[in-house]
């Protein structure tokens, strides 16, 4: 029986699975990219000249209550264009890797959702129960890195303002994006103090 892990982990379709092993309390997946060439991110010229190889470690969503570690053997390519400012670059596997990322996209999405719903301390406790290591400051960093909502109305606020009041002071005062919506001047003038 041939086991296809891409059914459970669809973000691994662009890599070739070399080995899957269980080490203590975690599943370790060894993979390599299927592509033979890569495009330079600066000049978009395709190249096959490999300068170096190394292994990237990405944490992923837990499977069956076990932590998952993806070890991807990526290549550093030499740019084929002499006019390109980037002499070498590392290939990025679509749907799996991005620059400086240590988490897979599904794990990042899950932690952002946990952070928005529960915020820091409670979110870190839930993530630990789900088999993912995340600190409360790490969840707040993910929330700060999220793009700003298009408009600051009560309908577009991702969670009620009273829900996470204790965490708003940790966000920069000018960027408390997910806080209570701003009150317009017309609403303030209609409130009378007796």
N, C-alpha and C positions, 0 to 999 in steps of 0.2 A: 504494500500500500504506500503510494507516494503522497506525502503530506505537502500541501501547498500553503505556506504561511501567509501568502498575499491575500487569502480569503479573510483571515483575521486581521491582518495589518496591511490594508491596501496602499499605504504610503511607501511600501517596499517594492512596488512594481518596477521601478527603475534600477534596482540593484539585483545582483545575482547572489542568492543565499549560498554561502560556502559551508557553514556549519552552524548548528543550533545545539547548545549544551546547557545543562542545568548545573550551576555552581552555587552550592549552599542554598540561599533563599532567593536566587535570581536566575532568570533566563538570559543567557548571553547569545546574541545572534551575530555571527561573523558574516560580513557581506562585502561585495565589491561592485563598483558601477558596471553596467552593461555597455555603456557607450565607449567607443574607441577613441573619440576625439572630443574636444571641448572648444567653445567659443570664448575668446578673450572678453572680459566684461568692459574693458576700456574701448577697444576698437572693433569688436565683433568679428574678428578674423578667426577662422577655424584652424586648429593646430593639432598635431598628433605627437609632437616632440615632448617627451616626458623628461622633466628635470629631476624629480624626486617623488617618493611615495611616503605616506605616513598614515597612521591609524587615528581616526576621529572617534570619540566616544560620545554617544547620544543616549540620554535616558528617554524611555518611552512609556506609554500607558501600560499599567500592570496587566498581566494575563493570568487568570486563575489565581489571583491573590499573590502572585510573585512579581517582584520588580523585573523590569526588562531593560537590558543594556544592549544597544546596537553598536557594534564595532565595525566601522566602515573604513576600508582601505582606499583612501583617495589619492589622487595624483596632483602634483604641482607641474604645470605645463610651462613651456617656454613660448612666448608669443612669437608668431611667425612674421609679424610686421616690424620692420626696423624703426619705423617712425612712432611706434606706440610707446607711451610713457611707462606702461607696465611691462617690465621685462619678463616676469613670471607671474603666474596666477594659479589659484587652486580651483579645481572643478567644483561646481555646486550641483548636487543631484536634485532635480526638481521634485518638489513634494516631500523632501526629506531633510536636506541641509540648507542652511543659509549662513552668511558670514558670522563668525564668532558664536553661533548658536550651540548650546549644549543640550537642548531639548528638541524632541521631534515636534513637528507642527501640531499633531493631535494632542500631545501632552500640553503644549503651550496653550492651546485653545481651551482644554479642560481646566487648567490652572487659572486662566483669565476668568472663566465662568465661575469658578469657586471663589476667586477674589472679589468679583462683582457681587455675588450673592451673600457671602459671609464676611468678607474683608479679611483682616490680618490673622488674628489669633485663632478664631474659630475655623477659618479657612485652612490654616496650617494643620489643625487637628484633624479635619476631614480628609485632607490630602494624605496624611500619615495613615489613616485608616484604609484609604484606597490603595496603599502601597506605593505612594509617590513621596519622595523627600522634597519638602518645600517649607521654607521658613516664613515667618510673618513678614519680615522685611523683604524677602524675595517676592512675595505676593504683591506687596505694595509697589515694588519696582515694576512688576508686570502691569499693574494698573496705571502707573505714571507713563509707561511707554505706549499705552494704547492711544489711538488717534482721538482727537476731540470729537464729541458729538456735533452734528451739524447745527443744531439749535438747542438752546437751553430752556426748554419748556418742561413743564411737569410731565407731559406725556412722553417726552423723549428721555427722561432720566431713567437709567437702567434699573434702579432700585429706589425705594422710598428714602427720603432724606433722613427720616428719624431712625432708620434701620442701622446705620453705621456711623452715627454721629461721633463716636469716640475716635475714629480713624481720620476724620477730616483735618484735624490739626497737624497730622503728619505730612499731608500733601502741601506743596508750596502754596501760599495764600493766593497768588494770582492764577494758579492752575488747578484749583479745586474743581475739576471738570465734572465730577460725578456728585457734587454736593447739591444742596437745594437750589432750585432755579432762582434767578435774580428777580427782584420785585420791581416792576416798572414805576416810574414817578407818578403816573395817574392813579395807581393802586395805593401808593403811599399817601397821596393827598386826600383820598376818600376816607382814610381812617382818622377818626377824631379821638383825641385824648380828653377824658373828662376829669 
